[in-house]
Amino acid sequence: MQQTNLAQANAVQATAADYGYLRQLVFGLSQNVLDPSRDYLFETRLTKLLRNQGMTRLDELVRHLRVKRDPPLERAIAEAMTINETSFFRDTRPFELLRTELLPKLVEARRHARGLRYWSAACSSGQEGYSLAMLMQEHFPMLASWDLRIEGTDLCAEVVERAQAGRYNRIEINRGLPARFVVRYFDHVGEDWVVKPEVRKLCNFRQANLCAPTLPFSRITDRFDVIFLRNVMLYFSHETRKTLLAGIHRLLAPDGILFLGSSEQPADPSIWTSVLAGGTCYFKPRQPS
Ligand SMILES: C[S@@+](CC[C@H](N)C(=O)[O-])C[C@H]1O[C@@H](n2cnc3c(N)ncnc32)[C@H](O)[C@@H]1O
């Protein structure tokens, strides 16, 4: 009831210019394009932030920001507007295809280097990264002595902290995880389930903006074998997608694999070969001829 009142108060107080200001702020910091038809989301998503600032209305927040730049507060607004929907083994098929076809080939190709690097770009609260770790532990025990690394990055500090903690509630655990995985790879702690250390040690989560002038990992010479960049580009403009995918192309091994979300396509198809297999689609970097 109180929330409804707050929303109603905001509906009256926040002007089109206020919403425009907030949309522009979010775009500047995360490149997420928010549609004006969804302006109501500012009310619901920023309620806690407003309270923490001792404010009750969006127009107060906008006035505050117009008077004085406040980078931490601006970042908190951009992060609060992200959509962090995720689950273990989301969409199933990319993981099945990795297990049955793609990983056996990669393992063979890396048998001398004895290492594999994954990147869960826009990892949200970590389920994607931990799914990859569990997949390897469950189906590729011969990799136990290899150098395996799963990097997870996300813009939003709150979800990165959750990924680092590897702690999930009953609803999250019930989404996508086979029961035997829960038993084998999680400890039941209080009301929650916590990823076991042997899974967690493969994963490293940190905050990073995919649209920053320098892409995360740009300074690292080892390229990634597998990159998951799923369900994030739908919030970006065509230009942002193109720039991001050109950077991703440089970070992927020549025989590496890119998975996008099931409704996503590369912005510049000329640098990618798309492969349909196992009821899904993945992308391989095309090399300049
Ligand atoms: C819908 S979730 C997708 C999570 C996971 N990849 C999946 O498919 O289940 C999108 C994530 O992208 C993150 N995100 C949005 N803009 C970003 C940016 N500019 N840089 C990095 N992450 C971003 C959000 O914080 C959110 O956690």
PDBQT file of the ligand as one rigid body, heavy atoms in Angstrom, charges set to zero:
ROOT
HETATM    1  C1  LIG A 301      19.561 -10.860 -17.610  1.00  0.00    +0.000 C 
HETATM    2  S1  LIG A 301      21.104 -10.929 -16.785  1.00  0.00    +0.000 S 
HETATM    3  C2  LIG A 301      21.899 -12.253 -17.662  1.00  0.00    +0.000 C 
HETATM    4  C3  LIG A 301      22.684 -13.165 -16.742  1.00  0.00    +0.000 C 
HETATM    5  C4  LIG A 301      23.267 -14.407 -17.435  1.00  0.00    +0.000 C 
HETATM    6  N1  LIG A 301      24.208 -14.037 -18.453  1.00  0.00    +0.000 N 
HETATM    7  C5  LIG A 301      22.172 -15.267 -18.001  1.00  0.00    +0.000 C 
HETATM    8  O1  LIG A 301      21.988 -15.299 -19.221  1.00  0.00    +0.000 OA
HETATM    9  O2  LIG A 301      21.470 -15.918 -17.225  1.00  0.00    +0.000 OA
HETATM   10  C6  LIG A 301      21.904  -9.484 -17.483  1.00  0.00    +0.000 C 
HETATM   11  C7  LIG A 301      23.077  -9.002 -16.654  1.00  0.00    +0.000 C 
HETATM   12  O3  LIG A 301      23.804  -8.043 -17.423  1.00  0.00    +0.000 OA
HETATM   13  C8  LIG A 301      24.351  -7.096 -16.531  1.00  0.00    +0.000 C 
HETATM   14  N2  LIG A 301      24.726  -5.875 -17.277  1.00  0.00    +0.000 N 
HETATM   15  C9  LIG A 301      23.918  -4.943 -17.819  1.00  0.00    +0.000 A 
HETATM   16  N3  LIG A 301      24.647  -3.984 -18.421  1.00  0.00    +0.000 NA
HETATM   17  C10 LIG A 301      25.948  -4.325 -18.259  1.00  0.00    +0.000 A 
HETATM   18  C11 LIG A 301      27.173  -3.733 -18.641  1.00  0.00    +0.000 A 
HETATM   19  N4  LIG A 301      27.207  -2.576 -19.319  1.00  0.00    +0.000 N 
HETATM   20  N5  LIG A 301      28.333  -4.357 -18.295  1.00  0.00    +0.000 NA
HETATM   21  C12 LIG A 301      28.301  -5.528 -17.602  1.00  0.00    +0.000 A 
HETATM   22  N6  LIG A 301      27.171  -6.137 -17.213  1.00  0.00    +0.000 NA
HETATM   23  C13 LIG A 301      26.002  -5.542 -17.528  1.00  0.00    +0.000 A 
HETATM   24  C14 LIG A 301      23.249  -6.883 -15.512  1.00  0.00    +0.000 C 
HETATM   25  O4  LIG A 301      23.743  -6.364 -14.292  1.00  0.00    +0.000 OA
HETATM   26  C15 LIG A 301      22.668  -8.296 -15.370  1.00  0.00    +0.000 C 
HETATM   27  O5  LIG A 301      23.192  -8.976 -14.252  1.00  0.00    +0.000 OA
ENDROOT
TORSDOF 0
